[in-house]
Amino acid sequence: MKQNSPQQTAEVMVVDSPTMSPAVCQQLVSKISRETEDAFYLFDVDDVILKYNTWLEKLPRVMPFYAVKCNNHPILLQVLKALGAGFDCASKAEIQTMTEMGVPPEQIIFANPCKPASHLRYAVARDVQLMTFDNETELTKVQTLAPNARLVLRIRVDAEDAQCPLGIKFGAVPSAAPRLLKLAAAQGLNVVGVSFHVGSGCREFAVYERAIRAARLVFDQAAEVGYTLSLLDLGGGFAGERGASLDEAAGYINSALDECFPESQGVTVIAEPGRYMAASAFTLATQVTSVRRAADSVDYYVNDGVYGAFNCILYDHLVCVPRPLEEAPAEGIPATVWGPTCDSMDRICEGCLLPPLEPQSWLVWENMGAYTLSAAGTFNGFPRATVYPVITAKLSEAVRNAVWPLTPMPEPAIQITPLPVEQCVAEN
């Protein structure tokens, strides 16, 4: 199988059983592994649609602007566009991807507070006007290159517990807001809203209430300068692993919005979910290529690593846990799983308990859709994992019509044998 593009995508597969149940996953990996020995992803399209609909149900006032940086696979982006999402872009390339996909510029926020000048000029050329800032020099740059921009002041409000803290890099401390607003007004710039990002992979949900209250104060300070702000951007931080719930975060957000920004005020509320939409939709399959055994330990070598899909271990602080494709009791000898490159830093996990494995066995890794393939490289010449989109038959035609109106969608490459009803019920 050739894998010479940044994101090689196989033909769409249609299944009759719920995705991604263990039995369906096992069937898919077993079938695909007859064609390739390379690592590959299973992309559960149904999962993205479910996540999007759950978002609208739990956060009815908050329009999702998907964070393209999290996972920029074309079919994922097309599905979200068809569902009506906006998009958070951080660079010229991301803006180009989304505008060439037909996303209207008003559904894009250039959510990078410190933009290269060439990227800012490109945004202006594509009529992307909504963008963030958090410092004086960015205001001067915008005045020169994008004087008609609709600016959003990003403030710093940090969660006490987050997978990736972001406030150390971006966000003006709230006490600096009055000064920045006065500078913007003096330069004749149009500030339209306030944003924040509590930290990626937030685990302290009360921070959303604190952040919304802080934003309310900035709205009031802006009014004193002469601005009537109309946009609140809640940023990201929403968990996306399988089984994670949006309920607690939604509870704090909805309550704080009702108190600080009642609907009667007409403020538009958006957010920038990334991992929430993408994490659980992608499952990675890796093949064991070599085994090294000792008296009290065992090393397994697989065909993807930290320079590829597992870069999330380095950059996203993810703890990756494998399970064997063929279920079997784990043995008591701790195992270390290594990636394929010649770098000793290419270690995926250690101390995990696995059944005895032999070369050509397969390991499955769930929740591999966030900050994985978007940052994967080809160090040592090892290819990026191919993506196999999977969708259930009941959604296939609807998605086919909505997502591929211009380019014909490939016919399903594999039809999965329906599972017995009792097995489907037991697994879901």
C-alpha positions in Angstrom: 0.0 0.0 0.0 1.4 3.4 -1.0 1.5 6.0 1.8 3.2 9.0 0.3 0.7 11.7 1.1 0.6 13.4 4.6 -2.8 11.7 5.3 -3.4 8.6 3.2 -7.0 7.7 3.3 -8.5 4.3 2.2 -12.0 3.8 0.9 -14.9 4.2 3.1 -16.2 1.0 4.8 -19.8 0.5 5.7 -20.8 -1.7 8.6 -24.2 -2.9 9.8 -23.3 -3.2 13.4 -22.7 -0.4 15.9 -19.2 1.2 15.5 -16.8 0.8 17.2 -17.7 -2.2 19.3 -14.9 -4.6 20.1 -16.3 -7.3 17.8 -16.6 -4.9 14.9 -13.1 -3.5 15.6 -11.7 -7.0 15.6 -13.4 -7.8 12.3 -12.1 -4.6 10.6 -8.6 -5.0 11.8 -8.5 -8.7 10.8 -9.7 -7.8 7.3 -7.4 -4.8 6.8 -4.4 -6.6 8.2 -4.6 -9.1 5.3 -3.7 -6.2 2.9 -1.1 -4.3 4.9 1.5 -4.7 7.6 1.6 -0.9 8.3 -0.2 0.8 11.2 -3.6 2.2 10.4 -6.5 4.1 11.9 -10.1 3.2 12.0 -12.1 6.4 11.8 -15.6 6.1 13.3 -17.6 8.7 11.4 -20.8 7.9 13.5 -18.9 8.9 16.6 -18.2 12.5 15.3 -21.9 12.9 14.4 -23.0 11.7 17.8 -20.5 14.0 19.5 -21.7 17.0 17.5 -25.4 16.3 18.3 -24.6 15.8 22.0 -22.9 19.1 22.0 -25.9 20.9 20.6 -28.1 19.1 23.2 -26.0 19.9 26.2 -24.8 23.4 25.1 -27.6 24.8 23.0 -26.4 28.4 23.1 -22.8 27.6 22.2 -21.8 27.3 18.5 -18.9 24.9 18.1 -15.9 26.2 16.0 -13.8 23.0 15.6 -10.1 23.4 16.3 -8.5 22.3 13.0 -5.1 21.8 14.7 -6.5 18.9 16.7 -7.1 16.6 13.7 -7.2 17.9 10.1 -8.2 14.8 8.4 -10.3 15.9 5.3 -13.3 13.6 5.9 -13.5 14.7 9.5 -13.5 18.4 8.4 -16.1 17.7 5.7 -18.4 15.9 8.1 -18.2 18.8 10.6 -18.8 21.3 7.8 -21.8 19.4 6.7 -23.1 19.4 10.2 -22.9 23.2 10.4 -19.8 23.7 12.5 -17.5 26.8 12.4 -13.8 26.4 12.5 -10.9 27.7 14.7 -7.9 28.2 12.4 -4.4 29.1 13.7 -2.4 29.6 10.5 -2.5 30.4 6.8 -2.5 26.7 5.9 -5.6 26.0 8.1 -7.5 29.0 6.7 -6.6 27.9 3.2 -7.8 24.3 3.9 -11.2 25.5 5.2 -11.9 28.2 2.7 -11.0 25.9 -0.2 -13.4 23.4 1.3 -16.1 26.0 0.9 -16.4 27.2 4.5 -17.6 30.8 4.5 -15.1 33.2 6.0 -17.6 34.3 8.7 -17.6 30.8 10.0 -13.8 31.0 10.7 -12.1 32.5 13.7 -8.3 33.1 13.3 -7.7 32.1 16.9 -3.9 32.7 17.2 -3.2 35.8 19.3 0.3 36.1 17.8 0.1 35.8 14.1 2.9 36.0 11.5 2.4 39.0 9.2 2.2 36.9 6.1 -0.6 34.8 7.7 -2.5 37.9 8.7 -2.3 39.2 5.1 -3.6 35.9 3.8 -6.5 36.0 6.2 -7.4 39.5 4.9 -7.2 38.2 1.4 -9.6 35.4 2.2 -11.9 37.9 4.0 -11.4 36.2 7.4 -12.0 39.1 9.8 -12.7 37.5 13.2 -9.4 37.1 15.0 -7.9 37.1 18.5 -5.2 39.3 20.2 -3.7 39.6 23.6 -0.9 42.2 23.4 0.0 45.7 22.2 2.2 44.7 19.3 -0.5 42.5 17.8 -2.8 45.6 17.8 -0.2 47.6 15.9 0.2 44.8 13.4 -3.5 44.5 12.9 -3.9 48.3 12.4 -1.3 48.2 9.7 -2.3 44.9 7.9 -5.9 44.3 8.8 -7.6 47.5 9.9 -11.1 46.1 9.3 -10.6 43.1 11.5 -13.2 42.1 14.1 -11.0 41.6 17.2 -11.5 39.3 20.1 -9.5 40.0 23.3 -8.1 36.8 24.7 -7.8 36.8 28.5 -6.0 34.3 30.7 -8.1 32.1 33.1 -6.3 28.9 33.9 -7.9 25.6 35.1 -6.3 24.1 38.2 -5.9 20.8 36.4 -5.5 20.5 32.7 -3.7 18.1 30.3 -2.0 21.0 28.5 -1.9 24.4 30.3 -2.0 27.2 27.7 -2.1 30.4 29.8 1.7 30.4 30.2 1.8 31.3 26.4 -1.4 33.1 25.5 -4.0 35.3 27.2 -3.7 38.8 28.7 -4.2 38.8 32.4 -7.7 40.3 33.1 -6.2 43.3 34.8 -4.5 44.3 31.5 -7.8 44.3 29.6 -8.7 48.0 30.2 -5.3 49.2 28.9 -5.5 47.0 25.8 -9.1 48.1 25.1 -8.1 51.8 25.3 -5.2 51.2 22.9 -7.4 49.4 20.4 -9.9 52.3 20.6 -7.1 54.9 20.2 -6.0 53.1 17.0 -9.6 52.9 15.6 -9.8 49.2 15.8 -13.0 47.2 16.1 -13.1 45.0 19.2 -16.2 42.8 19.1 -15.6 40.2 21.9 -13.7 38.3 24.5 -12.2 34.8 24.5 -10.4 32.6 26.9 -8.9 29.1 26.9 -8.9 27.3 30.3 -6.4 24.6 29.1 -6.6 21.7 26.7 -8.0 18.6 28.3 -9.5 20.5 31.3 -10.3 18.4 34.4 -11.5 21.2 36.6 -14.8 22.3 35.2 -15.7 25.1 37.7 -13.0 27.1 35.8 -15.6 27.8 33.1 -17.8 29.7 35.6 -14.8 31.8 36.7 -13.8 32.5 33.2 -17.3 33.6 32.1 -17.5 35.9 35.1 -14.1 37.4 34.2 -15.3 37.9 30.6 -18.4 39.7 31.9 -16.2 42.1 33.7 -14.2 42.8 30.4 -17.5 43.3 28.6 -18.4 46.0 31.1 -14.9 47.6 30.9 -15.2 47.7 27.1 -18.5 49.6 27.4 -16.7 52.3 29.4 -14.3 52.7 26.4 -17.1 52.9 23.9 -17.3 49.3 22.7 -20.5 47.2 22.5 -19.2 43.7 22.6 -21.3 41.0 21.0 -19.2 37.8 21.0 -18.0 35.4 23.8 -15.6 32.6 22.9 -15.3 29.9 25.5 -12.2 28.3 23.9 -11.6 24.6 24.3 -10.6 22.1 27.0 -13.5 19.7 26.6 -12.6 16.0 27.1 -13.1 13.6 24.2 -12.1 10.1 25.2 -14.6 7.3 24.9 -17.0 7.5 27.9 -16.2 11.1 28.9 -19.2 13.2 29.7 -19.9 16.8 28.8 -22.5 17.1 31.6 -20.4 18.7 34.3 -18.7 21.3 32.1 -22.1 22.1 30.5 -23.7 22.6 33.9 -21.2 25.3 34.9 -21.3 26.9 31.5 -25.0 27.1 31.1 -25.5 28.4 34.6 -22.9 31.1 34.2 -24.2 32.1 30.8 -27.7 32.5 32.1 -26.4 34.7 34.9 -23.7 36.8 33.1 -24.9 36.8 29.5 -28.7 36.2 29.4 -30.1 35.5 26.0 -31.9 38.8 26.0 -28.5 40.6 25.6 -28.0 39.0 22.2 -24.4 38.0 22.8 -23.2 35.2 20.4 -21.4 32.4 22.2 -19.0 30.1 20.5 -16.3 27.6 21.7 -13.4 25.8 20.1 -13.7 22.1 20.8 -11.0 19.9 19.3 -10.3 16.7 21.2 -14.0 16.5 22.2 -15.0 16.0 18.5 -12.0 13.9 17.4 -10.4 11.8 20.2 -12.7 8.8 20.5 -13.5 8.6 16.8 -10.0 7.3 15.9 -8.7 3.9 16.9 -5.1 2.9 16.0 -4.0 -0.6 15.1 -0.3 -1.5 15.3 1.5 -4.7 14.4 4.1 -6.3 16.7 7.2 -6.6 14.5 9.7 -8.0 17.0 9.8 -9.4 20.6 12.7 -9.5 23.1 12.1 -11.5 26.2 14.0 -11.6 29.5 13.3 -13.4 32.8 11.4 -10.6 34.4 10.3 -8.4 31.4 9.4 -8.4 27.8 9.9 -5.8 25.0 7.5 -5.5 22.1 8.4 -3.5 19.0 5.5 -2.1 16.9 5.3 -0.3 13.6 4.3 3.2 14.9 5.8 5.3 17.6 6.4 8.8 19.1 7.6 10.2 15.8 4.3 9.1 14.2 0.8 8.7 15.8 2.2 8.5 19.3 3.7 12.0 19.2 0.7 12.7 21.5 2.8 11.2 24.3 5.4 14.0 23.9 3.2 16.9 22.9 -0.2 16.2 24.4 0.9 14.3 27.6 -1.4 11.4 26.7 -1.0 8.0 28.4 -1.6 5.3 25.8 -2.8 1.9 26.8 -2.9 -1.0 24.3 -5.2 -4.0 24.2 -4.5 -7.1 22.1 -6.7 -7.6 19.1 -7.2 -11.2 20.2 -8.5 -11.2 23.7 -6.4 -13.3 26.1 -5.5 -13.2 29.8 -2.7 -10.8 30.6 0.5 -12.3 32.1 2.2 -11.0 35.2 5.4 -9.9 33.4 5.5 -6.2 32.7 5.9 -5.3 29.1 7.4 -2.3 27.4 6.1 -1.3 24.0 8.6 0.5 21.7 8.1 2.3 18.4 10.0 1.4 15.2 12.7 4.1 14.9 16.3 3.9 16.0 15.8 6.4 18.8 15.7 5.1 22.4 13.2 7.9 23.2 10.7 6.1 21.0 9.0 4.3 23.9 5.2 4.2 23.9 4.5 2.6 27.3 6.1 0.5 29.9 5.0 -1.7 32.8 1.8 -2.7 31.0 0.4 -6.2 31.4 -0.3 -8.0 28.1 -0.8 -11.6 27.1 2.2 -13.3 25.4 2.5 -11.8 21.9 4.3 -13.0 18.9 5.5 -11.1 15.8 2.6 -10.2 13.5 0.2 -9.9 16.4 -1.9 -6.7 16.5 -2.4 -4.2 19.3 -5.3 -1.8 19.3 -5.2 1.7 20.9 -8.4 3.7 21.5 -8.9 7.5 21.7 -6.2 8.2 19.2 -7.9 11.0 17.3 -6.6 14.1 19.1 -3.2 15.6 18.3 -1.9 12.4 16.7 -2.0 12.2 12.9 -2.0 16.1 12.5 1.5 16.2 14.0 2.8 12.8 12.8 6.1 12.6 10.8 8.1 10.0 8.9 11.4 9.9 10.8 13.6 7.1 9.8 11.3 6.6 6.7 8.5 5.0 8.6 5.1 5.9 7.0 2.2 7.7 8.5 -0.7 5.5 9.4 -3.4 5.2 6.7 -6.9 6.2 7.8 -9.9 3.9 7.1 -13.2 5.7 7.5 -16.0 3.5 8.9 -19.7 4.4 8.9 -22.9 2.5 9.8 -25.2 1.7 6.9 -28.1 3.8 8.4 -26.0 6.9 8.1 -24.1 6.1 5.0 -26.4 7.6 2.4 -27.1 10.8 4.4 -23.4 11.4 4.9 -22.7 10.5 1.3 -25.1 13.2 0.1 -24.0 15.9 2.5 -20.2 15.4 2.6 -19.4 14.5 -0.9 -21.7 16.6 -3.1 -19.0 17.5 -5.5 -16.5 14.7 -5.4 -17.9 11.2 -5.7 -17.5 9.2 -2.5 -15.7 5.9 -3.0 -17.8 2.8 -2.9 -17.4 0.8 0.3 -14.3 -1.3 0.1 -15.4 -3.8 2.8 -18.9 -4.9 3.9 -18.7 -6.2 7.4 -20.8 -9.2 8.3 -23.7 -8.2 10.6 -23.2 -9.4 14.2 -26.0 -11.4 15.9 -28.4 -9.0 17.6 -27.6 -10.4 21.1 -23.9 -9.7 20.6 -24.5 -6.1 19.5 -26.7 -5.5 22.6 -24.1 -7.1 24.9 -21.3 -4.8 23.6 -23.2 -1.5 23.6 
